[in-house]
Amino acid sequence: MPASRVNPSTQQFIRERLVLAPLPFRPDVSLYRPTPKSGLISWLTEQARADEPPYWAYAWAGGAVLALHLVSHPELVANKTVLDFGAGGGLVAIAAAKAGATVTAFEPDPIGRAAIALNAEANGVSIAISDAIVEAEVVLAGDVFYDAEVTTATLSALSRMAAQGKRVLVGDPFRRNLPLDHLELIAEYRVPDFGSDAPIRSGVFALKPPKP
């Protein structure tokens, strides 16, 4: 995403008020994350975005488990085009880029897209950033089944891609709305969730192509 499309004040807030630090489960990846002193909620209120949860600001378990899985299995994405679906702050996109993929991060939230740009820069990787779904050989989706309404829309979109022959991998800590009937568990890890240091059981799943 060209720098001209990123709100400078958003970038400034992230750089100055969030803390760039390595992740405990992937110390080779650093992300800008809030602290109690960041004033994130107050800033979102000033931006008239208080009703939109800042999913981009945290490393969720679904993204964490995919990022960890790619350490041991870079061949899943190496030399392939990859779409990070619902990229948040870009953790999975960064992990895929470090594994040798050509990555596009799809993130509808403009603040999230600004965070991805800064996080990618901080990690020395090149990532295309988009507010629309693009073509890719592999689709990675971390923590995209967090409520019933989102699950319905997300499963439909991902299933269409699986039907087109894309490999769709999902990371999730077995949340309530995870559509297990449509998924095949391929690996399990224990990773932290939503800024907590306490690891929880999380899985990497392959989305089954829909039946004809």
Backbone bond lengths (Angstrom), bond angles and torsions (degrees), N, CA, C in turn:
res aa  C-N    CA-C-N  psi(-1)  N-CA   C-N-CA  omega(-1)  CA-C   N-CA-C  phi
1 M - - - 1.463 - - 1.520 108.74 -
2 P 1.321 119.81 124.64 1.455 121.26 179.99 1.515 111.97 -57.56
3 A 1.326 116.05 144.53 1.464 120.09 -177.88 1.516 111.46 -59.58
4 S 1.347 117.34 -29.16 1.458 120.28 -178.04 1.516 112.62 -64.53
5 R 1.325 117.33 -18.79 1.451 120.86 -179.12 1.531 112.34 -91.37
6 V 1.321 116.97 -1.85 1.458 121.49 179.13 1.517 108.79 -97.69
7 N 1.324 116.52 128.59 1.456 120.93 178.71 1.530 109.16 -63.60
8 P 1.335 119.08 117.59 1.465 120.76 -177.19 1.524 113.09 -58.31
9 S 1.334 117.59 -35.67 1.462 119.09 -179.22 1.522 111.22 -68.59
10 T 1.327 116.64 -32.66 1.467 120.26 176.01 1.515 110.28 -65.67
11 Q 1.318 116.72 -47.15 1.458 120.20 177.51 1.527 111.02 -60.11
12 Q 1.317 116.06 -41.54 1.452 119.36 -178.81 1.521 111.12 -62.94
13 F 1.347 116.70 -42.91 1.455 119.36 179.05 1.523 110.58 -61.36
14 I 1.318 117.24 -46.60 1.467 120.46 -178.33 1.525 110.62 -62.06
15 R 1.323 116.84 -45.90 1.470 120.17 -178.90 1.527 112.17 -63.38
16 E 1.339 116.30 -41.07 1.466 119.94 -170.83 1.523 113.59 -89.50
17 R 1.342 118.00 -29.43 1.464 119.40 -171.72 1.528 113.92 -109.78
18 L 1.334 117.22 -23.90 1.457 119.68 175.10 1.524 108.93 -92.97
19 V 1.313 116.49 160.01 1.466 121.25 -174.42 1.524 109.50 -108.47
20 L 1.313 116.85 126.08 1.455 122.17 175.94 1.521 108.42 -85.75
21 A 1.336 116.27 115.87 1.461 120.58 -176.63 1.522 109.98 -148.35
22 P 1.342 117.10 151.75 1.472 120.42 178.39 1.521 111.50 -69.39
23 L 1.311 115.91 151.57 1.457 121.86 178.10 1.525 109.82 -85.56
24 P 1.333 118.58 138.20 1.473 120.18 -176.48 1.527 113.53 -62.31
25 F 1.328 117.55 -32.21 1.463 120.36 -178.49 1.528 112.46 -90.39
26 R 1.346 117.55 -13.42 1.464 123.29 175.09 1.515 107.88 -142.50
27 P 1.347 116.96 76.30 1.469 119.42 -174.93 1.517 114.09 -64.56
28 D 1.339 117.25 -10.95 1.463 119.88 175.77 1.518 111.99 -83.35
29 V 1.343 117.09 -4.33 1.463 122.30 178.17 1.522 109.31 -116.44
30 S 1.323 116.42 128.27 1.464 121.57 175.72 1.523 109.18 -115.92
31 L 1.320 116.63 140.86 1.456 122.17 178.56 1.521 109.99 -130.35
32 Y 1.332 115.42 150.69 1.461 120.72 169.64 1.526 107.98 -77.17
33 R 1.345 116.41 120.10 1.459 120.58 -179.12 1.526 110.47 -133.65
34 P 1.337 116.44 150.01 1.468 119.46 -177.41 1.523 112.25 -77.41
35 T 1.316 114.51 156.66 1.457 122.86 170.89 1.527 107.27 -123.01
36 P 1.327 119.09 171.06 1.468 119.99 177.50 1.525 113.61 -57.79
37 K 1.338 117.10 -19.90 1.461 120.69 -178.90 1.533 112.67 -95.26
38 S 1.318 117.39 1.59 1.463 119.33 -175.05 1.524 113.64 -72.68
39 G 1.338 116.96 -27.59 1.457 119.44 -177.40 1.516 112.81 71.56
40 L 1.328 116.42 30.50 1.462 120.38 -175.19 1.518 112.45 -61.71
41 I 1.324 117.64 -46.92 1.467 120.31 -176.69 1.524 110.90 -65.11
42 S 1.329 116.63 -40.43 1.470 119.75 177.82 1.519 110.93 -63.05
43 W 1.322 116.16 -41.06 1.463 119.84 179.60 1.529 111.09 -65.86
44 L 1.343 116.91 -42.34 1.464 119.79 177.66 1.532 110.89 -61.68
45 T 1.326 116.78 -37.15 1.468 120.55 177.19 1.525 110.42 -63.16
46 E 1.320 116.36 -41.67 1.472 120.56 177.97 1.528 111.26 -63.42
47 Q 1.328 116.21 -30.90 1.462 121.01 -179.67 1.527 112.57 -87.61
48 A 1.336 117.07 5.94 1.466 122.85 -176.10 1.519 111.28 59.14
49 R 1.346 115.19 36.54 1.464 120.52 -179.74 1.522 111.30 -122.30
50 A 1.321 117.01 21.14 1.460 120.64 -173.99 1.528 112.58 -65.26
51 D 1.340 117.22 -25.56 1.461 120.27 -178.36 1.525 112.84 -86.36
52 E 1.322 117.59 -0.54 1.462 121.53 -178.56 1.526 109.07 -109.92
53 P 1.335 117.84 108.20 1.471 120.54 -177.09 1.526 111.54 -57.01
54 P 1.331 118.08 136.86 1.476 121.00 -178.78 1.525 111.72 -81.76
55 Y 1.338 115.71 68.00 1.465 119.75 -179.72 1.527 111.54 -57.61
56 W 1.326 116.33 -29.57 1.460 122.68 -177.33 1.524 113.18 -66.81
57 A 1.323 117.65 -17.49 1.464 120.84 -170.94 1.526 113.40 -87.91
58 Y 1.313 118.25 -4.90 1.456 120.87 -173.08 1.526 111.39 -130.81
59 A 1.325 115.69 155.10 1.465 121.39 172.96 1.525 107.64 -92.48
60 W 1.321 116.78 102.39 1.459 121.94 -179.80 1.528 110.36 -80.41
61 A 1.318 115.68 155.59 1.464 119.87 -175.60 1.520 112.46 -60.71
62 G 1.336 117.58 -36.23 1.455 119.82 -179.74 1.518 112.57 -62.79
63 G 1.320 116.41 -40.68 1.455 120.01 175.18 1.516 111.72 -72.03
64 A 1.332 115.76 -37.95 1.461 120.33 -179.32 1.526 111.57 -61.81
65 V 1.331 116.99 -41.72 1.461 119.52 -176.87 1.528 111.20 -69.85
66 L 1.333 117.60 -35.37 1.463 119.61 174.94 1.528 110.75 -67.00
67 A 1.327 116.68 -43.95 1.459 120.54 179.36 1.517 111.31 -60.82
68 L 1.325 117.39 -39.11 1.461 121.21 178.95 1.525 111.03 -70.30
69 H 1.321 116.78 -39.45 1.467 120.95 -179.47 1.522 111.18 -62.47
70 L 1.318 117.54 -34.56 1.460 120.63 -178.10 1.527 112.80 -70.73
71 V 1.325 117.31 -17.94 1.468 119.56 175.01 1.523 109.85 -63.46
72 S 1.334 116.31 -45.64 1.468 121.64 -178.21 1.521 112.92 -85.10
73 H 1.334 116.64 -20.00 1.463 120.24 -174.91 1.531 111.30 -132.63
74 P 1.320 117.12 59.74 1.473 118.92 178.99 1.521 112.43 -65.25
75 E 1.335 116.62 -21.46 1.468 119.96 -179.37 1.523 112.63 -63.05
76 L 1.325 117.48 -17.89 1.463 120.33 177.93 1.525 112.11 -63.71
77 V 1.332 116.28 -28.39 1.466 119.85 -174.92 1.520 114.21 -128.17
78 A 1.325 117.90 -14.95 1.462 120.58 -175.26 1.524 111.22 -57.19
79 N 1.330 115.68 132.51 1.468 122.53 178.68 1.521 113.35 61.67
80 K 1.338 116.47 23.61 1.464 122.03 177.35 1.529 109.49 -120.77
81 T 1.332 115.36 159.69 1.456 119.50 170.55 1.521 108.37 -85.70
82 V 1.317 116.06 134.72 1.464 122.15 -173.38 1.524 109.50 -129.86
83 L 1.322 115.46 137.99 1.467 122.53 172.32 1.519 108.27 -110.69
84 D 1.330 116.47 119.89 1.469 121.13 171.18 1.523 106.15 -88.62
85 F 1.317 116.25 106.33 1.466 123.47 -172.05 1.525 109.41 -87.25
86 G 1.339 117.35 117.17 1.463 120.42 -175.71 1.512 109.64 68.14
87 A 1.332 115.56 61.04 1.459 121.49 -164.37 1.521 114.88 -72.75
88 G 1.344 118.31 -17.27 1.468 118.87 -178.49 1.511 110.72 61.91
89 G 1.336 116.70 -121.88 1.459 121.42 178.33 1.511 113.76 -90.00
90 G 1.340 117.70 0.82 1.453 120.89 173.25 1.510 116.67 96.13
91 L 1.328 119.04 12.47 1.463 121.06 -178.31 1.523 111.98 -55.76
92 V 1.331 117.60 -52.15 1.462 120.74 -176.60 1.522 110.31 -66.14
93 A 1.316 116.99 -39.93 1.463 120.43 177.61 1.526 110.91 -59.79
94 I 1.321 116.83 -43.58 1.463 121.40 179.14 1.528 110.13 -63.94
95 A 1.321 116.55 -44.34 1.470 120.13 179.57 1.524 111.00 -61.69
96 A 1.324 116.91 -40.63 1.463 120.18 178.92 1.525 110.89 -67.40
97 A 1.318 117.37 -40.91 1.465 120.50 178.10 1.520 110.68 -62.80
98 K 1.321 117.44 -40.41 1.459 121.10 177.81 1.524 111.48 -65.77
99 A 1.332 117.26 -24.96 1.460 121.79 178.01 1.525 112.47 -86.25
100 G 1.324 117.52 1.24 1.451 120.88 174.33 1.505 116.16 101.23
101 A 1.327 118.07 15.25 1.460 121.86 -179.81 1.518 111.28 -90.09
102 T 1.317 115.08 159.49 1.456 122.68 167.69 1.517 106.55 -97.49
103 V 1.321 117.64 113.21 1.469 121.68 -162.24 1.523 112.15 -116.32
104 T 1.336 114.13 137.86 1.455 121.52 165.41 1.523 108.02 -117.00
105 A 1.313 116.68 129.71 1.463 122.43 176.89 1.525 108.24 -99.03
106 F 1.329 116.05 117.22 1.465 121.57 176.61 1.519 108.39 -95.47
107 E 1.329 116.26 117.28 1.465 121.50 -179.37 1.526 109.39 -145.38
108 P 1.341 118.15 115.53 1.468 120.56 -178.25 1.529 114.58 -68.19
109 D 1.343 117.57 -28.99 1.464 121.09 -175.31 1.528 110.03 -78.20
110 P 1.341 118.33 121.10 1.465 119.48 -179.50 1.527 113.64 -62.46
111 I 1.335 117.34 -30.92 1.460 118.59 176.27 1.522 109.51 -68.91
112 G 1.325 116.35 -39.35 1.450 120.14 175.42 1.519 111.71 -59.59
113 R 1.342 116.58 -41.07 1.464 119.15 179.35 1.530 111.17 -64.58
114 A 1.325 116.51 -37.03 1.466 119.60 176.14 1.530 110.50 -64.25
115 A 1.339 116.84 -40.65 1.464 120.79 178.71 1.521 111.03 -64.58
116 I 1.338 117.09 -40.58 1.467 120.21 178.34 1.525 110.29 -59.96
117 A 1.327 116.92 -44.33 1.463 120.26 -179.49 1.523 111.35 -59.56
118 L 1.329 116.70 -43.59 1.458 120.20 -179.73 1.518 111.78 -70.45
119 N 1.326 117.22 -40.20 1.468 120.46 179.36 1.525 111.09 -66.52
120 A 1.336 116.67 -40.30 1.465 119.72 177.83 1.529 110.21 -62.87
121 E 1.327 116.20 -43.94 1.469 120.75 178.21 1.524 110.87 -59.89
122 A 1.328 116.48 -43.28 1.468 120.76 -178.23 1.522 112.12 -65.36
123 N 1.331 116.50 -27.45 1.464 120.51 -178.56 1.526 113.01 -98.95
124 G 1.322 116.76 2.27 1.446 120.17 175.22 1.512 114.81 68.33
125 V 1.337 117.23 32.18 1.461 120.66 178.96 1.523 109.67 -121.69
126 S 1.324 114.93 155.86 1.459 121.38 178.94 1.519 109.06 -103.48
127 I 1.326 116.35 123.58 1.462 122.28 -178.77 1.518 108.54 -134.90
128 A 1.323 116.67 129.68 1.462 119.98 170.42 1.522 108.01 -77.25
129 I 1.320 116.65 141.57 1.462 120.98 -175.80 1.516 108.39 -124.42
130 S 1.345 116.13 130.92 1.454 120.08 -172.84 1.519 111.10 -139.93
131 D 1.341 115.08 150.91 1.460 120.11 171.92 1.524 110.69 -99.61
132 A 1.332 116.62 14.84 1.461 122.07 178.18 1.522 109.30 -137.77
133 I 1.318 116.23 153.86 1.462 121.87 177.95 1.528 109.11 -72.60
134 V 1.333 115.89 134.23 1.461 121.03 179.25 1.532 109.26 -121.55
135 E 1.326 115.59 166.58 1.460 121.39 179.72 1.528 110.67 -70.70
136 A 1.335 116.30 142.01 1.457 121.59 176.45 1.529 108.51 -160.82
137 E 1.331 115.40 157.17 1.462 119.99 178.40 1.522 112.09 -76.72
138 V 1.330 115.69 -35.09 1.464 121.53 -177.74 1.520 108.28 -126.34
139 V 1.329 116.18 136.89 1.460 122.07 177.35 1.525 107.88 -116.00
140 L 1.313 116.90 126.42 1.465 123.29 177.01 1.521 108.40 -112.59
141 A 1.331 116.71 129.72 1.464 120.91 -175.77 1.523 109.26 -134.61
142 G 1.311 116.67 107.34 1.456 121.20 -179.06 1.514 112.01 -103.59
143 D 1.319 116.28 123.69 1.468 122.26 175.42 1.522 112.61 55.67
144 V 1.324 116.55 54.10 1.466 121.00 -179.25 1.524 112.33 -110.43
145 F 1.339 116.96 13.49 1.465 121.26 178.99 1.528 110.06 -125.32
146 Y 1.327 116.48 50.20 1.461 119.83 -170.53 1.522 113.89 -90.26
147 D 1.346 119.33 -9.73 1.460 119.83 168.95 1.525 108.41 -152.36
148 A 1.332 116.46 169.31 1.461 120.69 -170.97 1.520 112.24 -64.01
149 E 1.324 117.38 -43.45 1.467 120.46 -177.79 1.522 111.41 -64.91
150 V 1.332 115.65 -45.61 1.465 120.04 178.87 1.524 110.46 -64.40
151 T 1.321 116.89 -38.75 1.469 120.62 179.91 1.518 111.17 -58.84
152 T 1.310 117.96 -44.31 1.462 121.24 -178.94 1.525 111.32 -60.10
153 A 1.317 116.67 -48.21 1.460 120.69 -178.45 1.521 111.60 -69.16
154 T 1.328 116.35 -42.96 1.458 120.48 -176.99 1.524 111.63 -67.75
155 L 1.332 116.52 -43.63 1.469 119.58 179.92 1.516 110.73 -61.20
156 S 1.321 117.30 -39.39 1.458 121.01 178.50 1.525 110.61 -61.93
157 A 1.332 117.19 -46.95 1.463 121.16 -178.79 1.522 111.52 -65.05
158 L 1.317 117.22 -45.07 1.460 120.53 -178.72 1.525 111.40 -68.60
159 S 1.322 117.05 -36.37 1.468 120.40 179.02 1.519 111.15 -64.95
160 R 1.326 117.10 -36.53 1.468 119.63 176.20 1.523 110.75 -62.09
161 M 1.314 116.39 -40.41 1.460 119.48 178.93 1.527 111.32 -68.40
162 A 1.327 117.11 -39.49 1.459 120.41 177.10 1.528 110.66 -63.07
163 A 1.331 116.94 -37.87 1.468 121.38 179.03 1.522 111.49 -65.54
164 Q 1.336 116.96 -23.57 1.464 121.83 178.66 1.530 112.13 -86.19
165 G 1.332 116.18 2.53 1.452 119.82 178.20 1.512 114.88 95.27
166 K 1.329 117.81 5.09 1.456 120.29 176.81 1.531 109.36 -74.59
167 R 1.318 116.42 145.25 1.458 119.73 171.47 1.519 107.98 -86.44
168 V 1.316 116.70 120.87 1.460 121.91 -176.47 1.524 108.56 -113.15
169 L 1.320 116.46 117.20 1.460 122.45 177.95 1.522 109.33 -112.35
170 V 1.314 115.28 133.45 1.465 122.80 -175.51 1.520 109.15 -117.66
171 G 1.326 116.92 137.04 1.454 122.17 171.78 1.514 109.36 -112.66
172 D 1.344 116.64 131.80 1.464 119.31 -177.15 1.530 110.05 -161.53
173 P 1.343 117.67 141.81 1.463 121.14 177.24 1.535 112.01 -89.43
174 F 1.328 115.41 42.78 1.461 121.32 177.15 1.532 111.73 56.17
175 R 1.329 115.25 47.71 1.457 119.04 177.94 1.529 110.26 -68.63
176 R 1.327 115.36 162.82 1.464 122.20 -172.06 1.522 112.75 -55.64
177 N 1.325 117.43 -38.65 1.467 120.76 -174.42 1.525 113.94 -94.74
178 L 1.312 117.62 10.70 1.457 120.45 177.99 1.533 109.92 -63.15
179 P 1.351 118.63 123.45 1.465 121.27 -176.32 1.536 111.66 -81.57
180 L 1.310 116.53 75.05 1.462 121.79 -172.37 1.526 112.87 -59.68
181 D 1.322 118.09 -29.19 1.464 120.21 179.93 1.526 112.13 -63.24
182 H 1.325 116.15 -20.89 1.465 120.49 -177.89 1.528 112.37 -100.98
183 L 1.313 117.16 3.76 1.458 121.42 -171.38 1.516 112.31 -125.27
184 E 1.324 115.06 150.54 1.467 122.14 173.04 1.524 108.16 -117.58
185 L 1.324 116.71 120.09 1.464 121.55 179.86 1.524 109.40 -71.28
186 I 1.336 116.82 126.50 1.461 119.35 179.65 1.532 113.04 -117.45
187 A 1.322 118.29 -15.47 1.468 120.30 178.02 1.519 109.54 -164.08
188 E 1.328 115.22 153.02 1.469 121.35 176.23 1.521 109.33 -130.22
189 Y 1.332 115.15 143.77 1.460 122.45 175.43 1.528 107.59 -142.85
190 R 1.319 114.93 168.90 1.456 120.82 170.51 1.529 107.14 -114.53
191 V 1.322 115.44 119.23 1.467 121.22 -176.41 1.524 108.93 -135.90
192 P 1.333 117.84 157.43 1.475 120.68 176.89 1.515 110.78 -72.28
193 D 1.327 115.98 161.31 1.455 121.38 -178.03 1.519 110.51 -134.39
194 F 1.323 116.94 135.62 1.457 124.05 170.94 1.532 112.68 51.05
195 G 1.318 115.88 49.69 1.449 119.77 174.76 1.516 115.36 82.31
196 S 1.333 118.28 -6.93 1.458 120.87 178.72 1.522 109.77 -81.38
197 D 1.332 115.95 151.74 1.464 119.95 175.93 1.523 111.87 -90.29
198 A 1.334 117.15 -6.82 1.464 120.60 -177.60 1.524 109.71 -81.97
199 P 1.340 118.72 118.60 1.460 120.34 -179.34 1.520 111.72 -72.84
200 I 1.320 115.57 145.14 1.461 121.36 177.04 1.526 109.22 -129.12
201 R 1.327 116.21 157.69 1.465 122.17 -179.80 1.523 109.55 -65.04
202 S 1.309 115.47 127.52 1.458 121.02 -178.41 1.524 108.91 -141.69
203 G 1.322 115.84 152.12 1.451 120.06 -175.78 1.508 113.73 -125.43
204 V 1.337 114.27 154.28 1.457 122.52 167.82 1.518 106.68 -106.91
205 F 1.317 116.30 127.36 1.463 122.14 -174.38 1.521 110.51 -124.57
206 A 1.324 116.35 148.24 1.450 121.70 168.71 1.530 108.05 -100.23
207 L 1.311 116.63 129.78 1.468 120.61 177.56 1.520 108.94 -75.91
208 K 1.309 115.81 126.77 1.458 120.61 179.51 1.527 109.40 -73.50
209 P 1.318 118.35 135.48 1.468 119.38 175.08 1.520 110.00 -61.26
210 P 1.310 118.46 141.95 1.466 119.91 179.71 1.531 110.83 -63.06
211 K 1.305 115.60 147.22 1.470 120.53 -179.58 1.527 109.18 -72.13
212 P 1.329 116.68 142.88 1.487 119.18 179.04 1.508 112.00 -59.27
